[in-house]
């Protein structure tokens, strides 16, 4: 389902002229860099320490070393003043996203200590250990003129803000890598007439790096025909472990959904899919109607396993769901249901599939006598997203290209529609009227992905890494 591990290069920069002039300064700065290195190590992040680069020729050798590692992200720690001629060749040769770490040892210089040293040489050395900001305008000037994109993290080493920012950048880079290595399946065709849902597959692939695999209903049908009784029994057990199966669910419907779920697993495995968008109708009574009206339970299980599935062939939205999944925020398929002006909340939901790990309580598997707007009947998911912070995300295609649309809100308690769909109440600080107007005017499709937690900061950073706009509704 795609590797998401990123290779990160950490390079400190300084000026070799200082080392003989100020004994101990070099080792002190290397110690600060070691503290940064230690805190960067985590799951899905492999860090290579390029050491402290203090002159242009060394920058070239470090660039060669990091190039062999195929680094995805370059972190440049400004340890003290450094020449732009040192850092430019490094950045140019690697040609990857750059973070300038303008990190002081402390929140402020200890003025009494520095001024009390007496010896002006020692005093200057102490200052140089704290003058990280000196090179920042120089680097920015040169990068701007050279057309190099970069970001800045400014603060001090033990500042929580700094590590929150760096964590968000790392998680955004992991999500970018995950999207680049993802294989997205497209099964069936668009829901006829939903012009907002229609997508440019080339644009999706070129922007995110996602491979798009067109898969066939007949292949899914062939897998389903060969499902064994043992596989059905095992899948039914999985249904009961994952869902609160309603008594009204008939045995025939459960078996029908279980067979389709087993076949979906095989389709996903055969094509190494990390996500999928689907929809199908065909002529009434066609042989695939039995499949397409029994997919919601199986697709919900896949979504809960971090293989997001979006109905109505909503390719843009399954991309949004995958992003949220890679950010460990879930990612559930949804659309606007209604506005509650009395309670100042927005209702969103869908008939599935859903992300059952995001549910408030147990997810219910219930029968639906009709799939509204679609052929047939079958089982569906009834759940609400658990209460607390949430983030809405849409991947949008506009006149100028692709962009991300995001809003942070809160899933709140209160009455919801018990109609066999996912359904939740969301409150936004801007209020119902402002939210719906501004969200709609940004130009998303009518679907969106719901994620748990407030992750807009990570999504903004992902957009920067992808070099696409991010619009936030507040």
ABEGO torsion letter per residue (X at the ends): XEBABBBBBBBBBBBAAAAAABBGAAAAAAAAAAAAAAAABBBGBBBBBAEBBABAAAAAAAAAAAAAAGBABBBBBBABBBBAAAAAAAAAAAGBBBBBBBBBABABBBAAAAAAAGBAAAAAAAAAAAAAAAAAAAAAAAAAAAGBBBBBBBEBAABAAAAAAAAAAAAAAAAAAAAAABBBBBBEBBBBGBAAABBBAAAAAAAAGBBBBBBBAAAAAAAAAABBAAAAAAAAAAAAAABBBBAABBAAAAAAAAAAAAAAAAAAAAAGBABBBBBBAEBBGBAAAAAAAAAAAAAAAAAAAGBBBBBGGBAAAAAAAAAAAAAGAEGBBBBBABBBAAAGBBBBBBAOBBBAAABBEBBBBBBBABBBGBBEBEBBBBBBBBBEBBBBBBBBBBAAEBBBBBBBBBBBBEBBBBAGBBBBBBBBAAEAAAAAAAAAAAGBBABBBBBBEBAAAAAAAAAAAAGBBBBBBX
